[in-house]
């Protein structure tokens, strides 16, 4: 998960969630499902450039999850504000640019280098890593 209910409330307040969820719906269940749906939307974009799960959750990815979760919670016309829809579109545009390599996230670039890095390694677009470090085999060909 890239965000939690507490993260949403820290930015937009508990009242914001209450306005998005109908009174006859369990708010905890609704928010949990919306956060899960937001993560499911984000993962395909991230997977194009990064190995999942991410070693760190950058603030911009957390904000994407928060705004997409709020968008998921407000599908009805009476709950969908222009601001919620605008934020969701901005986040999706960012994720598209990220997947296309037009923008970078410094925290993830640094983490990716430290995971597979080294002068004798290479990584493919699919995330597969290849290493050319010298292999050491015991004398006689047995296993270590």
C-alpha positions in Angstrom: 0.0 0.0 0.0 1.2 3.4 -0.8 -1.0 5.3 1.6 -3.3 4.9 4.6 -6.5 6.4 5.9 -4.3 8.4 8.3 -2.3 9.8 5.4 -5.5 11.0 3.7 -6.8 12.5 6.9 -3.5 14.2 7.6 -3.8 16.1 4.3 -7.5 16.6 3.7 -9.0 15.9 7.2 -11.4 13.3 8.5 -14.4 15.4 7.4 -13.3 15.1 3.8 -13.6 11.3 3.9 -17.0 11.6 5.5 -18.3 13.8 2.7 -17.1 11.2 0.1 -18.6 8.1 1.7 -22.4 7.6 2.0 -23.7 7.3 5.5 -24.9 3.7 5.0 -21.4 2.5 4.0 -18.7 1.4 6.5 -16.1 4.1 6.0 -13.2 1.9 7.1 -14.1 -0.8 4.5 -14.7 1.9 1.8 -11.4 3.7 2.4 -9.4 0.4 2.6 -10.9 -0.7 -0.7 -10.2 2.7 -2.3 -6.6 2.6 -1.2 -6.2 -0.9 -2.6 -7.8 0.1 -5.9 -5.5 3.2 -6.1 -2.4 0.9 -5.6 -3.7 -1.4 -8.3 -3.9 1.6 -10.6 -0.4 2.8 -9.7 1.4 -0.5 -10.0 1.3 -0.9 -13.8 2.8 2.5 -14.3 5.6 1.8 -11.7 6.3 -1.7 -13.0 7.4 -0.3 -16.4 10.4 1.4 -14.7 10.9 -0.1 -11.2 11.0 -3.3 -9.4 8.0 -3.9 -7.1 7.5 -3.7 -4.2 9.3 -0.4 -4.0 12.1 -0.2 -1.5 10.8 3.2 -0.4 7.5 5.0 -0.9 8.2 8.5 -2.3 6.0 11.3 -1.2 4.7 11.8 -4.8 3.6 8.2 -5.1 1.9 8.5 -1.7 0.1 11.6 -2.9 -1.0 9.8 -6.1 -2.4 7.0 -4.0 -4.3 9.5 -1.8 -5.8 11.5 -4.6 -6.7 8.3 -6.6 -8.3 6.8 -3.5 -10.4 9.9 -3.0 -11.4 9.7 -6.6 -12.4 6.1 -6.1 -14.5 7.0 -3.1 -16.4 9.7 -5.0 -18.0 8.0 -8.0 -21.4 9.5 -7.6 -22.1 12.9 -9.3 -23.2 14.4 -6.0 -19.9 13.5 -4.3 -17.5 14.1 -7.2 -16.1 17.6 -7.1 -14.2 19.2 -9.9 -11.2 19.4 -7.6 -11.2 15.6 -6.9 -11.5 14.9 -10.6 -8.7 17.4 -11.4 -6.3 15.9 -8.9 -6.9 12.4 -10.2 -6.3 13.5 -13.8 -3.1 15.3 -12.7 -1.9 12.1 -10.9 -2.6 9.9 -13.8 -0.8 12.2 -16.2 2.2 12.2 -13.8 2.2 8.4 -13.6 1.9 8.2 -17.4 4.9 10.5 -17.8 6.8 8.4 -15.2 6.1 5.2 -17.1 7.2 6.8 -20.3 10.5 7.9 -18.8 9.7 11.6 -19.1 10.0 12.2 -15.3 12.0 10.6 -12.6 11.7 10.1 -8.9 15.0 10.7 -7.2 14.4 8.4 -4.3 13.5 5.5 -6.6 16.5 6.1 -8.9 18.9 6.1 -6.0 17.3 2.9 -4.5 17.4 1.2 -7.9 21.1 2.0 -8.3 21.9 0.6 -4.8 19.9 -2.6 -5.4 21.4 -3.7 -8.7 24.3 -1.4 -8.9 28.0 -2.0 -9.4 30.3 -1.7 -12.3 29.8 -5.3 -13.4 26.0 -5.3 -13.6 23.4 -4.4 -16.1 19.6 -4.2 -15.9 17.0 -4.7 -18.7 13.8 -2.8 -19.1 11.9 -5.8 -17.7 13.9 -5.4 -14.4 16.1 -8.5 -14.9 19.6 -7.9 -13.6 22.8 -9.5 -15.0 26.1 -9.6 -13.3 29.5 -10.3 -14.7 31.4 -10.7 -11.5 34.0 -13.4 -11.5 32.7 -16.7 -10.2 34.7 -18.7 -7.7 34.6 -22.4 -8.0 36.4 -24.7 -5.6 39.3 -26.8 -6.9 38.1 -30.1 -8.3 34.8 -28.6 -9.5 32.6 -29.5 -6.5 30.1 -27.2 -5.0 31.0 -24.9 -2.1 
